[in-house]
Amino acid sequence: MPRLRHLAPALLLLASACAPRAAPGPQPPRDLAALEAEVRGIIRRHAGDSALVEVAFRDLATGDSLLVDAHQPLHAASTMKVPVMLELFRRADAGELSLQQPVEVRNAFRSIADGSTYALDAGDDSDSSLYRRLGERVPVRELVEHMITRSSNLATNLLIDLADPRRIAATMASIGAGEMHVLRGVEDGPAFRAGMNNTTSAYALMRVMEAVAGARAASPAASREMVDVLSRQHFTQMIPAGVPPGVRTANKTGDITRIAHDAAIVFPPGRAPYVLVVLTRGFATPSSAAPVAREVSAAVWRHVSGGR
């Protein structure tokens, strides 16, 4: 009997060790709550009561998301160039156009407000190289590269009619980005004065980048090429500056007077990417808005990477 008394506890321990273990549950909500508290603290510190900052984050590995004031419409600035690219690649997938087809480089465009003609100023464009090629015929793919990586306004205006704002609107609705409205090209003064502007929310722009990253709006091959184009971005002072050196990012910035935005796909090694969008209004210059985006980016990176 004494031997049996000693054996019983051992058998109970063995049975416990061999019993099937419960599958690990989802990440505790307090992790996202802590991230939200940190992000809101960063925004308060930089923006105070004088500026607006919207944040939208989606982790494509876990499905987690964080939205901070993310549904307010703001001027889209050059972030509207991503939907233009997306629509062109979708049309190429469908065989409706070729990315190799040539487009004549011109600097005369019609306002959507009154039909008047306007031209762009090379001095106000972040990429002046196309202005030296007026009259040449340049492939769509090359114009997309200028539009995204150097944010060429001239390339954008050459491409937007080909993409067709009505088709862009339908695509935005189909991917859950109905809060993004792409109506016109860049520097259309009469349309601007009439309030006919390209607008977006952080949530809508997140959905656009998520669609690109997940091949949800175009073929996998087209999506990979779009990510590659975004990865060659020349303007990386906002979200990409908040992640460790060497981490791949694919982003598009946009800024006009007192507006500075960034939207990025971030690729942590060994896992699915995440999407982060930071939109700002009210900072005096893009350089004064950059620190809030950089710090939000760093906070999201720590959340995703476990503090590394």
C-alpha positions as CSV (number, residue, x, y, z in Angstrom):
1,M,0.0,0.0,0.0
2,P,2.8,2.5,0.8
3,R,4.2,2.0,-2.7
4,L,0.8,2.6,-4.3
5,R,0.5,5.9,-2.3
6,H,3.8,7.1,-3.8
7,L,2.9,5.9,-7.2
8,A,-0.5,7.7,-7.5
9,P,0.9,11.3,-7.5
10,A,3.5,10.3,-10.2
11,L,0.7,8.9,-12.4
12,L,-1.3,12.1,-12.0
13,L,1.7,14.2,-13.1
14,L,2.3,11.9,-16.1
15,A,-1.3,12.1,-17.2
16,S,-1.2,15.9,-16.9
17,A,1.9,16.1,-19.0
18,C,0.4,13.9,-21.7
19,A,-2.9,15.7,-21.9
20,P,-3.6,17.7,-25.0
21,R,-2.7,21.4,-24.4
22,A,-5.1,24.2,-25.3
23,A,-4.1,26.1,-28.5
24,P,-2.6,29.5,-27.7
25,G,-5.3,32.2,-27.7
26,P,-5.1,35.4,-29.7
27,Q,-2.7,38.2,-28.7
28,P,-4.1,39.9,-25.6
29,P,-6.0,43.0,-26.4
30,R,-3.9,45.0,-23.9
31,D,-1.0,44.9,-26.5
32,L,-3.0,46.9,-29.0
33,A,-4.4,49.1,-26.2
34,A,-0.8,49.8,-25.1
35,L,0.1,50.7,-28.7
36,E,-2.8,53.0,-29.0
37,A,-1.9,54.8,-25.8
38,E,1.6,55.2,-27.0
39,V,0.5,56.5,-30.5
40,R,-1.9,59.0,-28.9
41,G,0.8,60.2,-26.6
42,I,3.1,60.8,-29.5
43,I,0.4,62.7,-31.4
44,R,-0.4,64.9,-28.3
45,R,3.3,65.7,-27.8
46,H,3.8,66.8,-31.4
47,A,0.4,68.1,-32.6
48,G,-1.2,69.5,-29.4
49,D,-4.3,71.4,-30.4
50,S,-2.9,73.0,-33.5
51,A,-2.6,70.0,-35.9
52,L,-4.5,66.8,-36.8
53,V,-2.8,63.4,-37.1
54,E,-4.6,60.3,-38.4
55,V,-3.1,56.8,-38.0
56,A,-4.2,53.5,-39.6
57,F,-2.3,50.3,-39.0
58,R,-3.0,46.8,-40.2
59,D,-0.9,43.7,-39.5
60,L,-1.2,41.4,-42.4
61,A,0.3,38.5,-40.3
62,T,-2.3,38.6,-37.5
63,G,-5.2,40.8,-38.8
64,D,-4.7,43.2,-35.9
65,S,-5.5,46.8,-36.7
66,L,-5.4,50.2,-35.0
67,L,-7.3,53.3,-36.1
68,V,-6.8,56.7,-34.6
69,D,-9.1,59.4,-35.9
70,A,-8.7,57.5,-39.2
71,H,-11.9,58.3,-41.0
72,Q,-11.6,62.1,-41.4
73,P,-11.3,63.3,-45.0
74,L,-8.1,65.2,-45.8
75,H,-6.6,66.5,-49.0
76,A,-4.8,63.5,-50.4
77,A,-1.9,65.4,-51.9
78,S,0.4,63.0,-53.8
79,T,-0.9,59.9,-52.1
80,M,-3.6,59.8,-54.8
81,K,-0.9,58.6,-57.2
82,V,-1.0,55.1,-55.7
83,P,-4.7,54.6,-56.8
84,V,-3.7,55.9,-60.3
85,M,-0.9,53.3,-60.4
86,L,-3.2,50.5,-59.1
87,E,-5.9,51.2,-61.7
88,L,-3.3,51.2,-64.5
89,F,-1.9,47.8,-63.4
90,R,-5.5,46.4,-63.1
91,R,-6.3,47.6,-66.6
92,A,-3.1,46.0,-67.9
93,D,-4.0,42.7,-66.1
94,A,-7.3,42.8,-68.0
95,G,-5.6,43.4,-71.3
96,E,-7.2,46.8,-71.8
97,L,-3.8,48.6,-72.1
98,S,-0.2,47.8,-72.1
99,L,2.3,49.2,-69.6
100,Q,4.7,49.5,-72.6
101,Q,2.3,51.6,-74.7
102,P,3.7,55.1,-75.3
103,V,2.2,58.3,-74.1
104,E,3.2,61.7,-75.5
105,V,4.8,64.0,-73.0
106,R,2.9,67.3,-73.1
107,N,2.3,70.2,-70.6
108,A,-1.2,71.3,-71.4
109,F,-4.2,69.9,-69.4
110,R,-7.9,70.7,-69.1
111,S,-9.5,71.6,-65.8
112,I,-12.3,69.4,-64.7
113,A,-14.1,72.5,-63.4
114,D,-14.5,74.7,-66.4
115,G,-12.6,73.0,-69.3
116,S,-9.9,75.8,-69.3
117,T,-6.3,74.8,-70.2
118,Y,-3.6,74.9,-67.6
119,A,0.1,74.0,-67.4
120,L,2.4,72.8,-64.7
121,D,5.5,74.7,-63.4
122,A,8.6,72.6,-63.5
123,G,9.9,74.6,-60.6
124,D,7.1,73.4,-58.4
125,D,7.5,69.7,-59.4
126,S,9.6,67.4,-57.3
127,D,10.8,65.8,-60.6
128,S,11.7,68.2,-63.4
129,S,13.3,65.7,-65.7
130,L,10.2,65.0,-67.8
131,Y,9.8,68.6,-68.8
132,R,13.0,68.2,-70.9
133,R,11.3,65.5,-72.9
134,L,8.2,67.4,-74.1
135,G,7.0,65.9,-77.4
136,E,8.7,62.5,-76.7
137,R,6.6,59.3,-76.3
138,V,7.3,57.6,-73.0
139,P,6.0,54.2,-72.0
140,V,3.3,54.0,-69.3
141,R,5.6,51.9,-67.1
142,E,8.3,54.6,-67.1
143,L,5.8,57.3,-66.3
144,V,4.5,55.3,-63.4
145,E,8.1,55.0,-62.1
146,H,8.4,58.9,-62.2
147,M,5.0,59.4,-60.7
148,I,5.7,57.1,-57.7
149,T,9.4,57.2,-56.9
150,R,9.9,60.9,-57.6
151,S,6.3,62.0,-57.2
152,S,6.3,63.6,-60.7
153,N,3.2,65.8,-61.2
154,L,3.7,65.9,-64.9
155,A,3.7,62.1,-65.1
156,T,0.6,62.0,-62.9
157,N,-1.4,64.3,-65.2
158,L,-0.3,62.3,-68.3
159,L,-1.6,59.1,-66.7
160,I,-4.8,60.1,-64.8
161,D,-6.9,60.4,-67.9
162,L,-5.7,57.0,-69.1
163,A,-6.5,55.5,-65.7
164,D,-9.9,57.2,-65.7
165,P,-11.1,58.7,-62.4
166,R,-14.5,56.9,-62.8
167,R,-12.7,53.6,-63.0
168,I,-10.5,54.5,-60.0
169,A,-13.7,55.3,-58.0
170,A,-15.1,51.8,-58.8
171,T,-11.9,50.1,-57.8
172,M,-11.7,52.1,-54.5
173,A,-15.2,51.0,-53.7
174,S,-14.5,47.4,-54.5
175,I,-11.5,47.2,-52.0
176,G,-13.2,49.0,-49.2
177,A,-11.5,52.3,-49.8
178,G,-14.5,54.4,-50.7
179,E,-13.3,57.2,-48.5
180,M,-10.6,57.9,-51.1
181,H,-11.7,60.2,-54.0
182,V,-9.4,60.8,-57.0
183,L,-11.1,63.4,-59.2
184,R,-8.4,65.2,-61.1
185,G,-4.8,65.8,-61.9
186,V,-2.4,68.0,-60.0
187,E,-2.4,71.9,-60.0
188,D,-5.9,72.2,-61.5
189,G,-6.5,75.7,-60.1
190,P,-10.1,76.2,-61.1
191,A,-11.1,72.8,-59.7
192,F,-9.2,73.6,-56.5
193,R,-11.0,76.9,-56.1
194,A,-14.3,75.0,-56.7
195,G,-13.5,72.6,-53.9
196,M,-13.1,69.7,-56.4
197,N,-10.1,68.0,-54.7
198,N,-8.6,64.6,-54.3
199,T,-9.3,63.5,-50.7
200,T,-8.7,60.5,-48.5
201,S,-8.8,59.2,-45.0
202,A,-6.1,57.2,-43.3
203,Y,-8.4,54.2,-43.3
204,A,-9.0,54.4,-47.0
205,L,-5.3,54.8,-47.9
206,M,-4.5,51.8,-45.6
207,R,-7.0,49.7,-47.6
208,V,-5.3,50.8,-50.8
209,M,-1.8,49.8,-49.6
210,E,-3.3,46.6,-48.1
211,A,-4.7,45.7,-51.5
212,V,-1.4,46.2,-53.1
213,A,0.5,44.2,-50.5
214,G,-2.0,41.3,-50.6
215,A,-2.5,41.1,-54.3
216,R,-6.2,41.8,-53.7
217,A,-6.8,44.3,-56.5
218,A,-4.5,43.0,-59.2
219,S,-2.6,39.8,-60.1
220,P,0.2,38.6,-57.9
221,A,2.8,39.5,-60.6
222,A,1.3,43.0,-60.9
223,S,1.2,43.5,-57.2
224,R,4.8,42.5,-56.8
225,E,5.8,45.0,-59.5
226,M,3.8,47.8,-57.7
227,V,5.5,46.9,-54.4
228,D,8.9,47.1,-56.2
229,V,8.1,50.5,-57.6
230,L,7.0,51.8,-54.1
231,S,10.2,50.3,-52.7
232,R,12.3,52.6,-54.9
233,Q,10.7,55.6,-53.3
234,H,13.1,58.6,-53.0
235,F,11.2,60.3,-50.1
236,T,11.7,58.2,-46.9
237,Q,11.9,60.8,-44.1
238,M,8.6,59.7,-42.4
239,I,7.5,56.1,-41.9
240,P,10.7,54.4,-43.3
241,A,12.8,56.4,-41.0
242,G,11.1,54.8,-38.0
243,V,12.2,51.2,-38.7
244,P,15.7,49.7,-38.4
245,P,18.1,50.2,-41.2
246,G,17.9,47.5,-43.8
247,V,14.2,46.7,-43.3
248,R,12.4,46.8,-46.6
249,T,9.7,49.5,-47.0
250,A,7.4,50.4,-49.9
251,N,5.9,53.9,-49.4
252,K,4.3,56.9,-50.9
253,T,4.4,60.4,-49.4
254,G,2.3,63.4,-50.2
255,D,2.5,67.1,-49.2
256,I,1.0,70.4,-50.0
257,T,0.6,73.5,-47.8
258,R,0.2,72.4,-44.2
259,I,-0.4,68.8,-45.4
260,A,2.1,66.0,-45.0
261,H,1.3,62.3,-45.4
262,D,3.0,58.9,-45.7
263,A,1.6,55.4,-46.4
264,A,3.9,52.4,-46.3
265,I,4.1,48.6,-46.5
266,V,6.8,47.4,-44.0
267,F,8.4,44.0,-44.4
268,P,9.8,42.6,-41.1
269,P,12.2,39.7,-41.8
270,G,10.6,36.3,-41.6
271,R,6.9,37.3,-41.4
272,A,4.1,38.9,-43.4
273,P,4.2,42.6,-43.8
274,Y,2.2,45.3,-42.1
275,V,0.6,48.5,-43.5
276,L,0.9,51.9,-41.7
277,V,-0.6,55.2,-42.8
278,V,0.1,58.6,-41.1
279,L,-1.8,61.6,-42.4
280,T,-1.2,65.1,-41.0
281,R,-2.8,68.6,-41.4
282,G,-1.6,71.8,-39.7
283,F,2.1,71.4,-39.4
284,A,4.0,74.3,-40.9
285,T,6.3,72.2,-43.2
286,P,6.7,68.6,-44.2
287,S,9.9,68.5,-42.1
288,S,8.0,69.6,-39.0
289,A,5.5,66.8,-39.6
290,A,8.1,64.1,-40.2
291,P,8.9,63.5,-36.5
292,V,5.4,62.5,-35.5
293,A,5.2,59.9,-38.4
294,R,8.7,58.7,-37.6
295,E,7.9,58.1,-33.9
296,V,4.6,56.5,-34.7
297,S,6.4,54.2,-37.1
298,A,9.0,53.3,-34.5
299,A,6.2,52.5,-31.9
300,V,4.4,50.2,-34.4
301,W,7.7,48.5,-35.3
302,R,8.3,47.8,-31.6
303,H,4.8,46.4,-31.2
304,V,5.2,44.1,-34.2
305,S,8.7,43.0,-33.5
306,G,8.3,42.4,-29.8
307,G,10.3,45.4,-28.8
308,R,13.4,44.6,-30.9
